Amino acid sequence: GPTTEINSYRPISLLPTFSKIIEKIALTRLLLHLEQNNLLTNYQHGYLKGRSTTTALIQLIENIIDKLEEGYMVTSLYLDFSKAFDCLNHDCLLDKLNALRVTGTALAWFDSYLRSRQQLVEVECLSNNTLKKAQSTLTPMQRGVPQGSVLGPVLFLLLTNDLPDQLKDVCQTVMFADDTVITVAEKSNEQLDINAYIAYNMTKQYCYSNDLVLNEKKTLQMIYNIRKKDIKAGLPELKKEENTKYLGIVID
């Protein structure tokens, strides 16, 4: 992107090899705890053993086809989160870990892992035909997980692990990391319109509560129709598409 725009830049994390070894041990223990206690949602397919983009697509497409064959009207919202990994709120994540029964010394370790980091900005400039570097002062990391870390992706999954349960009364959720789709199915056009509106607003409220940024400009809506009639369930703030690419596969 343009060098003059702040959104064109992403942080670089310098992680020692020893840190990655410790992270792998912590990740193994964490996943064992979550799996043994059945604490992971069945609707998240990213970075977990036995799950993949294929299982996510199967879950999404089977649900849409099943509902259409049962005579339902169906619409999906393809959500876009802005820099989800970079902007992850540490307090929210630690609260989620505590709710998942990660407590005591283990929780204190994750607190240290997230907060005991510092960051700086380094720029290069040309002065008197000499390339010079300038650095800002070190400041504590207040958000995000380190890029390239072992634990980072799974920690993001745990932040949004409860999203499908929050929305289960109005829609089905399918997630691969931050690539999220919510699908609403109803028998009547009016109820589809109402529940699509409710589901989207519940999602926005969830994002607000968990300090996530939903990019409405990139979030889009698709309405699936095998009937020879017009279905109106459009959310005015979202772009409508007749097809879109999800996890590398075109959905139409």
Sine and cosine of phi, psi and omega as CSV:
sin_phi,cos_phi,sin_psi,cos_psi,sin_omega,cos_omega
0.00,0.00,0.06,-1.00,0.01,-1.00
-0.87,0.49,0.69,-0.73,-0.05,-1.00
-0.93,0.36,-0.28,0.96,-0.02,-1.00
-1.00,0.04,-0.10,0.99,-0.03,-1.00
-0.97,-0.22,0.76,-0.65,-0.06,-1.00
-0.90,0.43,-0.49,0.87,-0.01,-1.00
-0.94,0.35,-0.17,0.99,0.02,-1.00
-0.98,0.18,-0.14,0.99,-0.12,-0.99
-0.94,-0.35,0.58,-0.81,0.07,-1.00
-0.77,-0.64,0.48,-0.88,-0.01,-1.00
-0.96,0.29,0.46,-0.89,0.12,-0.99
-0.92,-0.40,0.79,-0.61,-0.01,-1.00
-0.97,-0.23,0.77,-0.64,0.06,-1.00
-0.99,-0.14,0.95,-0.31,-0.10,-0.99
-0.89,-0.46,0.86,-0.51,0.03,-1.00
-0.93,0.36,0.44,-0.90,-0.01,-1.00
-0.86,0.51,-0.65,0.76,-0.01,-1.00
-0.87,0.50,-0.62,0.79,0.03,-1.00
-0.87,0.49,-0.66,0.75,-0.01,-1.00
-0.92,0.39,-0.55,0.84,0.05,-1.00
-0.91,0.43,-0.72,0.69,0.03,-1.00
-0.89,0.46,-0.65,0.76,0.02,-1.00
-0.88,0.48,-0.65,0.76,0.01,-1.00
-0.89,0.45,-0.64,0.77,0.05,-1.00
-0.91,0.42,-0.72,0.70,0.00,-1.00
-0.89,0.45,-0.64,0.76,0.00,-1.00
-0.91,0.42,-0.67,0.74,0.02,-1.00
-0.87,0.50,-0.71,0.70,0.01,-1.00
-0.91,0.41,-0.65,0.76,-0.02,-1.00
-0.90,0.44,-0.75,0.66,-0.02,-1.00
-0.91,0.42,-0.60,0.80,0.05,-1.00
-0.87,0.49,-0.70,0.71,0.04,-1.00
-0.88,0.48,-0.72,0.70,-0.05,-1.00
-0.92,0.40,-0.66,0.75,-0.03,-1.00
-0.96,0.30,-0.66,0.75,-0.01,-1.00
-0.90,0.43,-0.51,0.86,-0.02,-1.00
-0.98,-0.18,0.14,0.99,0.06,-1.00
0.80,0.60,0.77,0.64,-0.08,-1.00
-0.98,-0.19,-0.09,1.00,-0.02,-1.00
-1.00,-0.07,0.69,-0.73,0.05,-1.00
-0.91,0.42,0.52,-0.85,0.05,-1.00
-0.99,0.17,-0.04,1.00,-0.09,-1.00
-0.97,-0.23,0.08,1.00,0.07,-1.00
-0.96,-0.29,0.81,-0.59,-0.11,-0.99
-0.89,-0.45,0.04,1.00,-0.07,-1.00
-1.00,-0.02,0.68,-0.73,0.18,-0.98
0.86,0.50,0.41,0.91,-0.01,-1.00
-0.84,-0.54,0.59,-0.81,-0.04,-1.00
-0.87,0.49,0.74,-0.67,0.03,-1.00
0.99,0.13,0.02,1.00,0.01,-1.00
-0.83,-0.56,0.44,-0.90,-0.11,-0.99
-0.30,-0.95,-0.03,-1.00,0.11,-0.99
-0.87,0.49,-0.55,0.84,0.00,-1.00
-0.90,0.43,-0.72,0.69,0.00,-1.00
-0.92,0.40,-0.56,0.83,0.05,-1.00
-0.91,0.42,-0.72,0.70,0.00,-1.00
-0.91,0.42,-0.65,0.76,0.03,-1.00
-0.88,0.48,-0.71,0.70,-0.01,-1.00
-0.88,0.47,-0.68,0.73,0.00,-1.00
-0.92,0.40,-0.79,0.61,-0.11,-0.99
-0.93,0.36,-0.64,0.77,0.02,-1.00
-0.89,0.46,-0.65,0.76,0.01,-1.00
-0.90,0.44,-0.69,0.72,0.00,-1.00
-0.89,0.45,-0.75,0.66,-0.04,-1.00
-0.90,0.44,-0.70,0.71,0.00,-1.00
-0.85,0.52,-0.70,0.71,-0.02,-1.00
-0.92,0.38,-0.64,0.77,0.03,-1.00
-0.90,0.44,-0.66,0.75,0.00,-1.00
-0.93,0.38,-0.43,0.90,0.05,-1.00
-1.00,0.09,0.03,1.00,0.06,-1.00
1.00,-0.01,0.22,0.98,0.02,-1.00
-0.99,0.12,0.41,-0.91,0.23,-0.97
-1.00,-0.07,0.68,-0.73,-0.18,-0.98
-0.75,-0.66,0.66,-0.75,0.13,-0.99
-0.66,-0.75,0.56,-0.83,0.04,-1.00
-0.83,-0.56,0.58,-0.81,0.10,-1.00
-0.92,-0.39,0.87,-0.50,0.01,-1.00
-1.00,-0.09,0.96,-0.29,-0.16,-0.99
-1.00,0.07,0.54,-0.84,0.06,-1.00
-0.80,-0.60,0.89,-0.46,0.05,-1.00
-0.99,-0.12,0.72,-0.69,-0.03,-1.00
-0.99,0.15,0.89,-0.45,0.09,-1.00
0.70,0.72,0.80,0.60,-0.11,-0.99
-0.85,0.52,-0.68,0.73,-0.05,-1.00
-0.95,0.31,-0.57,0.82,-0.04,-1.00
-0.97,0.25,-0.45,0.89,-0.13,-0.99
-0.96,-0.29,0.17,0.99,-0.05,-1.00
-0.84,0.54,0.79,-0.62,-0.04,-1.00
-0.99,0.15,0.85,-0.53,-0.07,-1.00
-0.90,0.43,-0.66,0.75,-0.01,-1.00
-0.89,0.45,-0.68,0.73,0.02,-1.00
-0.88,0.47,-0.69,0.72,-0.02,-1.00
-0.91,0.42,-0.69,0.73,0.00,-1.00
-0.90,0.43,-0.58,0.81,0.09,-1.00
-0.90,0.44,-0.64,0.77,0.01,-1.00
-0.92,0.39,-0.66,0.75,0.04,-1.00
-0.88,0.47,-0.67,0.75,0.03,-1.00
-0.88,0.47,-0.65,0.76,0.03,-1.00
-0.91,0.41,-0.44,0.90,0.04,-1.00
-1.00,-0.01,0.31,0.95,0.09,-1.00
0.93,0.36,0.43,0.90,0.18,-0.98
-1.00,-0.06,0.97,-0.24,-0.16,-0.99
-0.74,-0.67,-0.01,-1.00,0.11,-0.99
0.86,0.51,-0.74,-0.67,-0.05,-1.00
-0.88,0.47,-0.62,0.79,-0.01,-1.00
-0.89,0.46,-0.70,0.72,0.00,-1.00
-0.92,0.40,-0.63,0.78,0.04,-1.00
-0.89,0.45,-0.59,0.81,0.03,-1.00
-0.90,0.43,-0.70,0.71,0.02,-1.00
-0.92,0.40,-0.58,0.82,0.07,-1.00
-0.86,0.51,-0.73,0.68,0.02,-1.00
-0.91,0.42,-0.65,0.76,0.00,-1.00
-0.86,0.52,-0.64,0.77,-0.05,-1.00
-0.99,0.16,-0.68,0.73,-0.19,-0.98
-1.00,-0.07,-0.45,0.89,-0.11,-0.99
-0.99,0.13,0.81,0.58,0.02,-1.00
-0.70,-0.71,0.41,-0.91,0.05,-1.00
-0.77,-0.64,0.35,-0.94,-0.03,-1.00
-0.69,-0.73,0.38,-0.92,0.11,-0.99
-0.53,-0.85,0.28,-0.96,0.06,-1.00
-0.93,-0.37,0.76,-0.65,0.02,-1.00
-0.86,-0.50,0.76,-0.65,0.02,-1.00
-0.80,-0.60,0.47,-0.88,0.07,-1.00
-0.95,-0.32,0.63,-0.78,0.03,-1.00
-0.60,-0.80,0.44,-0.90,0.00,-1.00
-0.98,-0.18,0.88,-0.48,-0.01,-1.00
-0.76,-0.65,0.86,-0.50,-0.04,-1.00
0.80,0.61,0.71,0.71,0.01,-1.00
0.89,0.46,0.31,0.95,0.04,-1.00
-0.87,-0.49,0.77,-0.64,0.01,-1.00
-0.98,0.18,0.86,-0.51,-0.02,-1.00
-0.85,-0.53,0.43,-0.90,0.05,-1.00
-0.91,-0.41,0.63,-0.78,0.06,-1.00
-0.79,-0.61,0.64,-0.77,-0.03,-1.00
-0.84,-0.54,0.59,-0.81,0.11,-0.99
-0.98,0.18,0.13,-0.99,0.10,-1.00
-0.96,0.28,0.41,-0.91,0.02,-1.00
-0.95,0.32,0.70,-0.72,0.07,-1.00
-0.76,-0.65,0.49,-0.87,-0.02,-1.00
-0.91,0.41,0.55,-0.83,0.12,-0.99
-0.97,0.24,0.81,-0.58,-0.02,-1.00
-0.93,-0.36,-0.21,0.98,-0.04,-1.00
-0.57,-0.82,0.29,-0.96,0.19,-0.98
0.99,0.11,0.26,-0.97,0.13,-0.99
-0.90,-0.43,0.50,-0.86,-0.06,-1.00
-0.88,0.47,0.77,-0.64,0.06,-1.00
-0.92,0.39,0.70,-0.71,-0.01,-1.00
1.00,0.08,0.03,1.00,0.00,-1.00
-0.98,0.20,0.31,-0.95,0.02,-1.00
-0.97,0.23,-0.66,0.75,-0.08,-1.00
-0.99,0.13,-0.45,0.89,-0.14,-0.99
-0.75,0.66,-0.82,0.58,-0.04,-1.00
-0.86,0.51,-0.68,0.74,-0.03,-1.00
-0.94,0.35,-0.57,0.82,0.05,-1.00
-0.90,0.45,-0.59,0.81,0.07,-1.00
-0.91,0.42,-0.64,0.77,0.03,-1.00
-0.84,0.54,-0.63,0.77,-0.05,-1.00
-0.95,0.31,-0.47,0.88,0.06,-1.00
-0.89,0.46,-0.61,0.79,-0.06,-1.00
-0.96,-0.28,0.24,0.97,-0.06,-1.00
-0.87,0.49,-0.49,0.87,-0.05,-1.00
-1.00,-0.06,0.01,1.00,-0.01,-1.00
-0.86,0.50,-0.76,0.65,-0.01,-1.00
-0.84,0.54,-0.61,0.79,0.00,-1.00
-0.94,0.35,-0.56,0.83,0.02,-1.00
-0.91,0.41,-0.51,0.86,-0.11,-0.99
-0.97,-0.24,0.00,1.00,-0.21,-0.98
-0.87,0.49,-0.42,0.91,-0.03,-1.00
-0.97,0.24,-0.31,0.95,-0.06,-1.00
-0.85,-0.52,-0.31,0.95,-0.05,-1.00
-0.32,-0.95,0.23,-0.97,0.13,-0.99
-0.98,-0.21,0.64,-0.77,-0.01,-1.00
-0.92,-0.39,0.69,-0.72,0.13,-0.99
-0.80,-0.60,0.76,-0.65,-0.06,-1.00
-0.74,-0.67,0.64,-0.77,0.27,-0.96
-0.80,-0.60,0.99,-0.15,-0.16,-0.99
0.84,0.54,-0.87,-0.49,0.00,-1.00
-1.00,-0.08,-0.01,1.00,0.07,-1.00
-0.99,0.16,0.98,-0.20,-0.20,-0.98
-0.85,-0.52,0.68,-0.73,0.06,-1.00
-0.79,-0.61,0.75,-0.66,0.14,-0.99
-0.91,-0.41,0.71,-0.70,-0.11,-0.99
-0.84,-0.54,0.79,-0.62,0.00,-1.00
-0.93,-0.38,0.70,-0.71,0.03,-1.00
-0.72,-0.69,0.79,-0.61,0.00,-1.00
-0.59,-0.81,0.36,-0.93,-0.03,-1.00
-0.98,0.20,-0.51,0.86,-0.04,-1.00
-0.92,-0.40,0.49,-0.87,0.03,-1.00
-0.87,0.50,-0.67,0.74,-0.04,-1.00
-0.89,0.46,-0.71,0.70,-0.02,-1.00
-0.94,0.35,-0.55,0.83,0.07,-1.00
-0.89,0.46,-0.69,0.72,0.02,-1.00
-0.88,0.48,-0.70,0.71,-0.02,-1.00
-0.90,0.43,-0.75,0.66,-0.08,-1.00
-0.95,0.30,-0.49,0.87,0.10,-0.99
-0.90,0.44,-0.67,0.74,0.04,-1.00
-0.89,0.45,-0.71,0.70,0.00,-1.00
-0.89,0.45,-0.72,0.70,-0.03,-1.00
-0.88,0.48,-0.68,0.74,-0.03,-1.00
-0.92,0.38,-0.65,0.76,0.00,-1.00
-0.95,0.32,-0.54,0.84,0.11,-0.99
-0.91,0.42,-0.61,0.79,0.04,-1.00
-0.91,0.42,-0.68,0.73,0.03,-1.00
-0.89,0.45,-0.62,0.78,0.03,-1.00
-0.92,0.40,-0.62,0.78,0.06,-1.00
-0.88,0.47,-0.71,0.71,0.02,-1.00
-0.88,0.48,-0.66,0.75,0.02,-1.00
-0.89,0.46,-0.70,0.72,-0.04,-1.00
-0.92,0.39,-0.48,0.88,-0.05,-1.00
-0.96,-0.28,0.21,0.98,0.09,-1.00
0.86,0.51,0.64,0.77,0.10,-0.99
-0.97,-0.26,0.50,-0.87,-0.02,-1.00
-0.95,-0.32,0.89,-0.45,0.05,-1.00
-1.00,-0.04,0.86,-0.52,-0.03,-1.00
-1.00,0.05,0.99,-0.17,-0.06,-1.00
-0.93,0.36,-0.42,0.91,0.00,-1.00
-0.94,0.35,-0.48,0.88,-0.01,-1.00
-0.97,-0.23,-0.23,0.97,0.09,-1.00
-0.96,0.27,0.70,-0.72,-0.05,-1.00
-0.71,-0.70,0.28,-0.96,-0.03,-1.00
-0.85,-0.52,0.66,-0.75,0.13,-0.99
-0.83,-0.56,0.66,-0.75,0.08,-1.00
-0.91,-0.42,0.83,-0.56,-0.03,-1.00
-0.99,-0.13,0.70,-0.71,-0.13,-0.99
-0.55,-0.83,0.91,-0.41,0.12,-0.99
-0.97,-0.25,-0.08,1.00,0.07,-1.00
-1.00,0.07,0.40,-0.92,0.04,-1.00
-1.00,-0.02,0.82,0.57,0.02,-1.00
-0.52,-0.86,0.42,-0.91,-0.04,-1.00
-0.98,0.18,0.72,-0.69,0.06,-1.00
-0.93,-0.37,0.80,-0.60,0.00,-1.00
-0.90,-0.43,0.97,-0.24,0.05,-1.00
-0.63,-0.77,0.56,0.83,-0.13,-0.99
-0.99,0.17,0.72,-0.70,0.14,-0.99
-1.00,0.00,0.87,-0.49,-0.16,-0.99
-0.87,0.50,-0.45,0.89,-0.05,-1.00
-0.99,0.13,-0.12,0.99,-0.07,-1.00
-0.94,-0.34,0.54,-0.84,0.08,-1.00
-0.96,0.28,0.67,-0.75,0.02,-1.00
-0.98,-0.18,0.68,-0.73,0.01,-1.00
-0.74,-0.67,0.53,-0.85,0.10,-1.00
-1.00,0.01,-0.28,0.96,0.11,-0.99
-0.42,-0.91,0.41,-0.91,0.03,-1.00
-0.43,-0.90,0.33,-0.94,0.03,-1.00
-0.99,-0.16,0.82,-0.57,0.05,-1.00
-0.81,-0.59,0.87,-0.49,-0.01,-1.00
0.82,0.58,0.61,0.79,0.08,-1.00
1.00,0.05,-0.05,1.00,-0.02,-1.00
-0.90,-0.43,0.71,-0.71,0.02,-1.00
-0.98,0.19,0.83,-0.56,0.07,-1.00
-0.98,-0.21,0.81,-0.59,0.03,-1.00
-0.60,-0.80,0.00,0.00,0.00,0.00
